[in-house]
Amino acid sequence: MANQREMGDSPLHVLGNVRPLDEPAFIFNAMLQGWDDQQQSRGLSRQTIDVRTSFIRRFSAYCEKLPWEWAPVDLEDFSIHALSRARPLAKSTTRGYQVMVRAFCDFMMDPRYGWAGECEKRFGSAPQQICHDWNTVRHLAEYEGRPERRALTYDELERFFTYADGRVETIIQAGRKGALTALRDSQIFKTTYAYGLRRAEVVGLDVADLRPNPAAPGYGTYGCVEVRWGKASRGSGPRRRTVLTVPELDWVIEGLEQWVHEGRDRVATDAGDALWTTERATRVSLRYLDDRFAEIRDGAGLPRELSLHCLRHTYVTNLIEWGYSERFVQDQVGHLYASTTAIYTSVGNDYKNRVIARALSRIYGATDAHT
């Protein structure tokens, strides 16, 4: 019956004389299903589609109206509430919600799907675009994250990893279980930093993703990491990239070798392909990494605004400080644009002083020529 539908027909014409008991709810559900199909056809992930659909339901419930009854004032009321509540949403989050509403309104109004005419015929009102330039949050800055988030200093990085390693020894001395998982956690965070990985990227690593680099044969099978679960964008699949082991961070190899050859199979005998496995032979979860990072951070006495993602910021910052080119750093971390890499960089005073010293030497011929 569905294949008899003609272009331009209402998506409900194929139902003939069927009359639902709750017509408004039926139409709303049909709209959402049509939007779901459209997004699947675009190649968006199931998770993204479910998040969007769930939010549209919540937005409609907040407005206490159905989509063909929405007006710009409904979006404005929702946005003001989100930005002014006890724990206000970040502007970037609020804008993300507004983008979802805009996309759904565009879908309802698209004449190719016939929803505007269907709603006008059934309910006497048609959906409209309730988002416009004067009632939505504009994207003006490249970076809109929390200003407290930053790269760790060298001292903070040392304190973090010292505390993470110390947990292993503390558990062993206390005669308790958990030393292997503590060793695993420490190595996960070292790997995250040493290769500048995102959470999902480090969780998705398999043993086979640890690869040799012909340019650095001394590193054996740990010359690079194949990242297969890089961040997707605009409906594309995960972006792959190869992250090379840099000499300044080659200390990570010893820990990886120890985990792969001694620790991993002892945590779970049937570990499969996953590099970071739990006692149940499953991969560690993103939530687990967040919780464990926070535990180690707090135990090391570091600021609470530091998150796991800050290790990635630290990696980018350190590579720049060590003199790696911006393009190399961009390729290592998988950024499409150099401007994104620049946002992640917060070089320290020592680095900036060295840059100034080189500039003075280049211009005046000697570092003390300006005195």
C-alpha positions in Angstrom: 0.0 0.0 0.0 2.8 2.4 0.8 4.4 1.9 -2.6 1.2 3.2 -4.2 1.8 6.7 -2.7 2.4 9.4 -5.4 4.8 12.3 -5.1 3.1 15.2 -3.4 0.4 13.1 -1.7 -0.2 13.4 2.0 1.7 10.9 4.0 -1.6 9.8 5.5 -3.6 9.3 2.2 -2.6 5.7 2.1 -4.7 5.0 5.2 -7.9 5.6 3.3 -10.9 5.9 5.6 -9.1 4.9 8.8 -10.0 7.3 11.7 -7.7 7.1 14.7 -9.3 7.4 18.2 -6.9 10.2 19.2 -6.3 12.0 15.9 -3.9 14.8 17.1 -1.6 12.3 18.8 -1.8 10.0 15.8 -0.8 12.8 13.4 2.1 13.9 15.8 3.4 10.4 15.9 3.2 10.1 12.2 5.1 13.3 11.8 7.9 12.1 14.0 8.1 8.8 12.2 8.4 10.7 8.9 11.1 12.9 10.3 12.8 9.8 11.6 12.8 8.2 8.1 14.1 11.4 6.5 17.1 11.6 9.0 17.8 7.9 8.4 17.9 8.5 4.7 20.5 11.3 5.3 22.7 8.8 7.1 22.4 10.2 10.6 23.1 7.8 13.5 20.3 6.1 15.4 21.5 7.9 18.6 21.3 11.3 17.0 17.8 10.7 15.6 16.5 9.3 19.0 17.9 12.4 20.8 16.2 14.7 18.4 12.9 12.9 18.4 12.9 12.7 22.2 13.6 16.4 22.5 10.7 17.4 20.2 8.3 15.4 22.3 9.6 17.1 25.4 9.4 20.5 23.8 5.8 19.9 22.7 4.9 18.7 26.3 6.5 21.9 27.7 4.5 24.1 25.4 1.4 22.0 26.0 0.7 22.4 22.4 1.0 20.2 19.3 3.4 21.2 16.5 0.8 22.8 14.2 -0.1 25.1 17.1 3.4 26.3 18.0 4.2 30.0 17.7 7.5 31.9 18.1 6.5 32.9 21.6 6.6 29.2 22.6 10.3 28.9 21.6 11.1 32.1 23.4 9.4 31.0 26.6 11.3 27.7 26.5 14.7 29.4 25.8 14.2 32.0 28.6 13.4 29.2 31.0 16.4 27.2 30.0 18.8 30.1 30.4 17.4 31.5 33.7 16.7 28.4 35.8 18.7 27.6 38.9 21.2 25.6 36.8 21.0 27.4 33.5 21.8 25.6 30.3 24.9 26.7 28.4 24.1 28.9 25.5 25.5 26.3 23.1 23.1 23.7 24.5 20.2 26.0 24.2 21.2 26.8 20.6 21.4 23.1 20.0 17.8 22.7 21.1 16.7 25.6 19.0 18.4 24.0 16.0 16.4 20.8 16.5 13.1 22.8 16.6 14.1 24.7 13.5 14.9 21.4 11.6 11.6 19.8 12.7 9.6 22.9 11.6 11.4 22.9 8.3 10.4 19.3 7.8 6.7 20.0 8.7 6.6 22.9 6.3 8.3 21.2 3.4 5.6 20.8 0.6 7.2 17.6 -0.5 5.9 15.9 2.6 2.4 17.4 2.7 2.1 18.0 6.4 1.1 21.6 6.2 -2.0 20.9 4.1 -2.9 17.8 6.1 -2.8 19.8 9.4 -4.8 22.7 7.8 -7.5 20.3 6.6 -7.7 18.3 9.9 -7.2 21.0 12.5 -7.6 24.3 10.8 -4.0 25.4 11.4 -0.8 24.8 9.7 2.7 24.4 11.2 5.0 27.4 10.9 8.7 28.1 11.4 8.9 29.4 15.0 12.7 30.0 14.9 14.1 33.1 13.3 17.3 35.3 13.7 15.8 37.5 16.4 14.7 34.8 18.9 17.5 32.2 18.6 21.0 32.1 20.1 23.6 33.1 17.5 26.9 31.3 17.0 29.4 34.2 17.3 32.4 32.6 18.9 34.5 29.6 17.8 34.6 28.3 21.3 31.7 28.4 23.7 32.7 25.8 26.3 33.2 26.6 29.9 36.1 29.1 30.3 37.3 27.1 33.3 38.2 24.2 31.1 41.8 24.2 30.1 44.9 22.2 29.5 46.6 20.8 32.6 50.0 22.2 33.6 53.0 19.9 33.7 52.8 19.9 37.5 49.1 19.0 37.4 49.7 16.3 34.8 52.4 14.7 37.0 50.2 14.8 40.1 47.4 13.2 38.2 49.4 10.3 36.9 51.4 9.9 40.1 48.1 9.5 42.0 46.7 7.1 39.4 49.8 4.9 39.6 49.7 5.1 43.4 46.2 3.6 43.6 47.6 0.4 42.2 50.3 0.1 44.9 47.8 1.1 47.7 45.4 -1.6 46.7 48.1 -4.2 46.6 49.5 -3.3 50.0 46.0 -3.4 51.5 45.5 -6.9 50.1 42.3 -5.9 48.3 41.0 -6.8 44.9 41.1 -4.2 42.1 44.8 -3.7 41.5 44.5 -4.8 37.8 41.6 -2.5 37.1 43.4 0.4 38.8 46.4 -0.4 36.5 44.1 -0.5 33.5 42.5 2.9 34.5 45.9 4.5 34.8 47.0 3.2 31.4 43.7 4.3 29.8 44.3 7.9 30.9 48.0 7.8 29.9 47.0 6.6 26.5 44.2 9.2 26.2 46.8 11.9 26.9 49.7 10.4 24.9 47.6 10.2 21.7 45.2 13.1 22.3 42.1 10.9 22.1 38.4 11.6 22.7 36.5 9.4 25.2 34.8 7.3 22.5 38.0 6.9 20.6 39.9 5.4 23.5 37.0 3.2 24.5 36.7 1.9 21.0 40.3 0.8 20.6 41.1 -2.9 19.9 44.5 -4.5 20.4 44.8 -4.7 16.6 44.7 -0.8 16.5 48.2 -0.7 18.0 50.3 -0.6 14.9 54.0 -0.2 13.9 55.4 2.9 12.3 58.0 2.2 9.6 59.6 5.6 10.4 60.1 4.5 14.1 60.9 0.8 14.1 62.2 1.0 17.6 58.7 1.4 18.9 57.7 -2.0 17.6 53.9 -2.5 17.4 53.3 0.7 19.3 54.5 3.2 16.7 51.0 4.5 16.1 47.3 4.0 17.0 44.6 3.5 14.4 41.6 5.5 15.5 38.5 4.0 13.9 35.8 5.7 15.9 36.7 9.3 15.3 34.0 12.0 15.6 31.5 12.0 12.8 29.9 15.1 11.3 26.8 15.9 9.2 25.6 12.3 8.8 29.0 10.8 7.9 30.3 7.7 9.5 33.1 7.8 12.1 36.3 9.4 10.7 39.4 7.3 10.8 42.9 8.6 11.4 46.3 7.4 12.4 47.9 8.9 15.4 51.7 8.6 15.6 53.6 8.0 18.8 55.7 11.1 19.4 59.2 10.8 21.0 58.3 13.1 24.0 55.5 10.6 25.0 57.1 7.3 24.1 57.0 6.4 27.8 53.4 5.3 27.1 54.7 2.3 25.2 56.0 0.5 28.3 52.6 0.7 30.0 50.8 -0.5 26.9 53.1 -3.5 26.6 52.5 -4.4 30.2 48.8 -4.1 29.9 48.5 -6.0 26.6 50.9 -8.9 27.5 50.3 -9.2 31.3 47.2 -7.4 32.5 44.5 -7.6 29.9 43.9 -11.4 29.9 44.1 -11.5 33.6 41.2 -9.1 34.0 39.0 -11.2 31.6 40.1 -14.5 30.1 37.7 -14.0 27.2 38.5 -10.4 26.4 37.9 -10.6 22.7 39.4 -7.8 20.7 38.8 -4.9 23.0 41.9 -3.2 24.4 40.3 -2.0 27.6 38.1 -4.8 28.9 36.2 -5.2 32.2 35.9 -8.3 34.4 32.8 -9.2 32.4 34.7 -9.1 29.1 33.0 -6.0 27.9 34.5 -2.6 27.0 34.7 0.0 29.7 32.0 2.6 29.4 32.2 6.4 28.8 30.4 7.0 32.1 33.0 4.8 33.9 35.9 6.8 32.5 34.3 10.1 33.6 33.7 8.8 37.1 37.2 7.3 37.5 38.8 10.5 36.1 36.9 12.6 38.6 37.9 10.2 41.4 41.6 10.5 40.6 41.4 14.2 39.9 39.9 14.8 43.3 42.3 12.5 45.0 45.2 14.3 43.5 43.8 17.6 44.7 43.2 19.1 41.3 40.6 21.7 40.3 37.1 20.2 39.8 36.6 22.0 36.5 39.1 19.7 34.9 37.5 16.9 32.9 38.7 13.9 31.0 38.6 15.9 27.7 41.2 18.3 29.2 43.8 15.6 28.6 43.2 16.1 24.9 43.6 19.9 25.3 46.8 19.2 27.2 48.1 17.0 24.3 47.5 19.7 21.7 49.0 22.4 23.9 52.1 20.3 24.6 52.7 19.4 21.0 52.6 23.1 20.1 55.0 23.9 22.9 57.4 21.2 21.8 57.6 22.8 18.3 55.4 20.5 16.2 53.7 22.2 13.2 50.1 23.2 13.4 49.2 20.9 10.5 50.9 17.9 12.2 48.9 18.6 15.4 45.7 19.0 13.4 46.2 15.7 11.7 47.1 14.0 15.0 43.9 15.0 16.7 41.6 14.7 13.7 40.4 18.3 13.4 39.0 19.3 10.0 40.0 22.9 10.5 43.1 24.5 12.0 41.0 27.0 13.8 39.6 24.2 15.9 43.1 23.1 16.9 43.9 26.6 17.9 41.0 26.7 20.3 42.4 23.7 22.1 45.8 25.4 22.6 46.7 27.2 25.7 50.4 27.4 25.8 52.3 28.3 28.9 54.5 31.3 29.7 57.7 29.3 29.2 56.8 28.6 25.6 55.7 32.1 24.9 59.0 33.4 26.4 61.0 31.1 24.2 59.1 32.4 21.1 59.8 36.0 22.1 63.5 35.2 22.7 63.8 33.6 19.3 62.1 36.7 17.7 64.4 39.1 19.6 67.4 37.0 18.5 66.2 37.0 14.9 65.7 40.8 14.8 68.6 42.0 17.0 71.1 39.2 16.4 71.5 38.2 20.0 69.1 37.7 22.9 70.6 40.6 24.9 70.8 43.0 21.9 67.7 44.8 23.0 69.0 45.7 26.5 
